[in-house]
């Protein structure tokens, strides 16, 4: 698999104290509107952004305060989020912030082979960290950032864990010491983009052969710190990366380029 070339097109600070966006975590692109969604670490609130990172709206969720770490868009316009410390997936309607369905991993069939900490509400900071939707399989894919790093495929109605894959260093996704902090399904390439906060890079993972290529995330020649979410534009030509770096939190926009065949 050829390595993609990522050309930085835009970089903008997105921390918005007035709107309440202080610690962005997770990113999703609405294929219908081209707008972006993110969640605020530690708050029950969703934020709608334009492609430049400007906050368009902030939506309070009818959900308990939680450590929400990822967000994914669903075909019907609903959004799925993960709560790290409670090992829970929540689907909400962004129109009014209401909960459509929520379920802990321990309540899903087929979850018995997951690490026990994910089933006993003891995940701490080693729990669910990101989520995306695969329209081909009609399933959600959640990730566990470390100890061990996992991809967990979940039925869209949150009834069952369908499949689990451990991401070993042999797959090309860094070392065991590198976390994985966000992911996005690329429907054009049928692959997963996965970002690493500690590794300061991004991986393009092929779920068919279980292998990945990687690129360092760069801005002005320096490694990008605090990458927490990634999203792909509907046309597959643009990659968005959100960072959680306090007052320096940014939305980075990259043009995706592949070497000619």
Phi, psi and omega per residue, in radians:
X1 nan 2.255 -3.114
X2 -1.307 2.545 3.105
X3 -1.331 2.336 3.071
X4 -1.318 2.643 3.004
X5 -1.794 2.252 -3.113
X6 -1.942 2.010 -3.135
X7 -1.809 2.066 -3.114
X8 -1.163 2.098 -3.137
X9 -1.765 -0.557 -3.066
X10 -2.747 2.604 3.091
X11 -2.579 2.128 -3.058
X12 -2.483 2.385 3.057
X13 -1.170 2.395 -3.081
X14 -2.152 -0.039 3.095
X15 -1.038 2.170 -3.060
X16 -2.299 1.673 -3.077
X17 -1.123 -0.642 -3.131
X18 -1.105 -0.674 -3.141
X19 -1.455 -0.293 -3.125
X20 1.662 0.128 3.130
X21 -1.516 1.700 -3.051
X22 -1.912 -0.667 -3.097
X23 -2.351 1.389 -3.115
X24 -1.086 2.407 -3.125
X25 -2.584 1.987 -3.092
X26 1.613 2.669 -3.084
X27 -2.698 2.475 3.066
X28 -2.500 2.583 3.105
X29 -1.928 2.239 3.085
X30 -1.389 1.939 -3.070
X31 -1.116 -0.377 -3.095
X32 -1.425 -0.612 -3.038
X33 -1.989 -0.327 -3.064
X34 1.401 0.000 3.115
X35 -1.436 2.859 -3.063
X36 -1.971 2.688 3.053
X37 -2.178 2.454 3.007
X38 -2.466 2.863 3.078
X39 -2.045 2.797 -3.139
X40 -1.826 2.107 -3.119
X41 -0.954 2.121 3.094
X42 1.543 0.009 -3.122
X43 -2.201 2.594 3.075
X44 -1.625 1.196 -3.085
X45 -2.587 2.442 3.073
X46 -1.853 2.595 3.115
X47 -2.228 2.279 3.063
X48 -1.733 2.256 -3.089
X49 -2.129 2.678 2.940
X50 -1.500 3.127 -3.038
X51 -1.166 -0.211 3.098
X52 -1.692 -0.044 3.111
X53 1.633 0.094 3.093
X54 -1.310 2.309 3.124
X55 -1.248 2.105 3.128
X56 -1.640 -0.614 3.122
X57 -2.767 2.672 3.068
X58 -2.180 2.215 -3.019
X59 -2.079 2.072 3.064
X60 -1.321 2.321 -3.093
X61 -1.629 2.527 3.067
X62 -1.465 1.032 -3.073
X63 -2.448 2.723 3.121
X64 -1.150 2.632 3.100
X65 -1.006 2.330 -3.084
X66 -2.701 2.963 -3.138
X67 -1.552 1.291 -3.098
X68 -1.364 2.240 -2.960
X69 -2.144 -0.188 -3.093
X70 -2.683 2.784 -3.141
X71 -2.567 2.511 3.134
X72 -2.428 2.448 3.083
X73 -1.498 2.439 3.106
X74 -1.906 2.744 -3.062
X75 -1.009 -0.517 -3.113
X76 -1.517 0.117 3.116
X77 1.644 -0.188 3.076
X78 -1.286 2.877 3.141
X79 -2.182 2.408 3.069
X80 -1.837 2.418 3.126
X81 -2.278 2.780 3.032
X82 -2.049 2.505 3.067
X83 -1.908 1.980 -2.962
X84 -1.119 -0.974 -2.986
X85 -1.229 -0.420 -3.129
X86 -1.780 0.054 3.123
X87 0.841 0.951 -3.027
X88 -2.253 2.569 3.021
X89 -1.974 2.341 -3.107
X90 -2.223 2.279 3.044
X91 -1.892 2.233 -3.082
X92 -2.207 2.772 3.021
X93 -1.720 1.943 -3.079
X94 -1.178 -0.224 -3.140
X95 -1.102 -0.630 -3.116
X96 -2.405 0.039 3.124
X97 1.367 0.155 -3.102
X98 -1.336 2.646 3.107
X99 -1.462 2.219 3.077
X100 -1.515 -0.827 3.091
X101 -2.808 2.568 3.040
X102 -2.510 2.512 -3.100
X103 -2.733 2.399 3.022
X104 -1.364 2.687 3.093
X105 -0.988 -0.664 -3.102
X106 -1.119 -0.300 -3.130
X107 -1.638 -0.041 -3.126
X108 -1.653 2.468 3.054
X109 -1.183 2.608 3.126
X110 1.412 0.120 -3.091
X111 -1.566 -0.047 -2.998
X112 -1.137 -0.349 3.139
X113 -1.553 -0.027 3.097
X114 -1.279 2.746 3.074
X115 -0.936 2.444 -3.020
X116 -1.042 -0.549 -3.108
X117 -1.126 -0.452 3.121
X118 -1.343 -0.277 -3.114
X119 -1.803 -0.208 -3.063
X120 -1.995 0.297 -3.128
X121 0.994 0.632 3.132
X122 -2.099 0.441 -3.054
X123 -1.214 -0.531 -3.108
X124 1.012 -2.240 3.123
X125 -1.666 0.272 3.122
X126 -2.040 0.564 -3.076
X127 -1.838 -2.629 -3.141
X128 -1.142 2.302 -3.016
X129 -2.162 -0.340 -3.115
X130 -2.776 2.908 -3.137
X131 -2.729 2.599 3.069
X132 -2.594 2.967 -3.126
X133 -2.082 2.307 3.076
X134 -1.784 1.847 -3.089
X135 -1.182 -0.381 3.133
X136 -1.241 -0.733 3.139
X137 -1.632 -0.272 -3.103
X138 1.226 0.450 -3.104
X139 -2.142 2.804 3.020
X140 -1.588 2.595 3.051
X141 -2.175 2.028 3.108
X142 -1.857 2.718 3.101
X143 -2.176 2.598 3.009
X144 -1.885 2.242 -2.906
X145 -1.280 -0.477 -3.108
X146 -2.967 2.940 3.027
X147 0.986 0.971 -0.150
X148 -1.630 2.992 3.076
X149 -1.380 2.204 -3.035
X150 -2.314 2.602 2.845
X151 -1.902 2.243 -3.110
X152 -2.116 2.031 3.110
X153 -1.550 2.260 -3.014
X154 -2.232 2.405 3.070
X155 -1.014 2.510 -3.065
X156 -1.067 -0.470 3.111
X157 -1.543 0.111 3.104
X158 1.134 0.399 -3.106
X159 -1.448 -0.433 -2.992
X160 -2.676 2.625 2.900
X161 -1.505 2.088 -3.037
X162 -1.547 -0.662 -3.028
X163 -2.810 2.620 3.082
X164 -2.345 2.405 3.117
X165 -2.324 2.266 3.054
X166 -1.526 2.309 -3.129
X167 -1.647 1.715 -3.126
X168 -1.478 2.734 3.049
X169 -0.993 -0.506 3.138
X170 -1.130 -0.293 3.115
X171 -1.342 -0.218 -3.091
X172 1.708 0.036 -3.137
X173 -1.689 1.289 3.007
X174 1.046 -2.711 3.124
X175 -1.906 2.954 3.115
X176 -1.073 -0.383 -3.139
X177 -1.394 -0.204 3.115
X178 -1.584 2.313 3.085
X179 -1.432 3.011 2.943
X180 -2.214 2.219 -2.907
X181 -2.071 -0.127 3.120
X182 -2.987 2.745 -3.130
X183 -2.649 2.776 3.109
X184 -2.627 2.389 3.083
X185 -1.436 2.282 3.091
X186 -1.800 1.804 -3.050
X187 -1.257 -0.355 3.136
X188 -1.327 -0.598 -3.098
X189 -1.871 -0.133 -3.114
X190 0.990 0.791 -3.127
X191 -2.435 2.952 3.126
X192 -1.891 2.279 2.922
X193 -1.553 2.262 -3.111
X194 -2.291 2.221 3.122
X195 -1.807 2.638 3.073
X196 -2.128 2.158 3.091
X197 -1.185 -0.976 -3.085
X198 -1.232 -0.532 3.129
X199 -1.421 -0.266 3.135
X200 0.936 0.733 3.128
X201 -2.623 3.035 -3.137
X202 -2.231 2.505 -3.123
X203 -2.029 2.578 2.976
X204 -1.991 1.890 -2.974
X205 -1.839 2.263 3.096
X206 -1.690 1.923 -3.110
X207 -1.228 -0.227 3.129
X208 -1.329 -0.897 -3.129
X209 -1.721 -0.065 3.083
X210 1.235 0.405 -3.103
X211 -2.071 2.725 -3.111
X212 -2.396 2.655 2.917
X213 -1.929 2.829 -3.088
X214 -2.451 2.754 3.048
X215 -2.433 2.469 2.986
X216 -1.212 2.392 3.043
X217 -1.442 2.175 -3.051
X218 -2.181 2.597 2.980
X219 -2.530 2.097 -3.099
X220 0.936 0.682 3.079
X221 1.397 -0.029 -3.127
X222 -1.965 2.667 3.124
X223 -1.153 2.494 3.133
X224 -1.443 2.220 3.124
X225 -1.678 2.537 2.943
X226 1.308 0.469 3.107
X227 -1.086 2.144 -3.050
X228 -2.161 -0.172 -3.126
X229 -2.809 2.727 -3.119
X230 -2.540 2.561 3.096
X231 -2.568 2.703 -3.139
X232 -2.039 2.402 3.097
X233 -1.149 2.798 -3.071
X234 -1.106 -0.481 3.131
X235 -1.544 -0.041 3.087
X236 1.315 0.196 -3.067
X237 -1.765 -0.228 -3.058
X238 -2.242 2.408 3.097
X239 -2.005 2.269 3.090
X240 -1.902 2.359 3.086
X241 -2.243 2.279 3.099
X242 -1.894 2.438 3.126
X243 -2.030 2.556 3.055
X244 -1.906 1.692 -3.083
X245 -2.425 0.752 3.121
X246 1.078 -2.291 -3.114
X247 -1.160 -0.294 -3.125
X248 -1.704 0.205 3.113
X249 -0.997 2.404 -3.021
X250 -2.388 2.770 2.873
X251 -1.904 2.061 3.130
X252 -1.819 2.385 -3.136
X253 -2.081 2.147 -3.113
X254 -2.071 2.469 2.991
X255 -1.502 2.213 -3.108
X256 -1.539 2.150 3.135
X257 -2.308 2.391 3.088
X258 -2.008 2.512 3.086
X259 -1.020 2.564 3.106
X260 -1.115 2.640 -3.128
X261 -1.232 nan nan
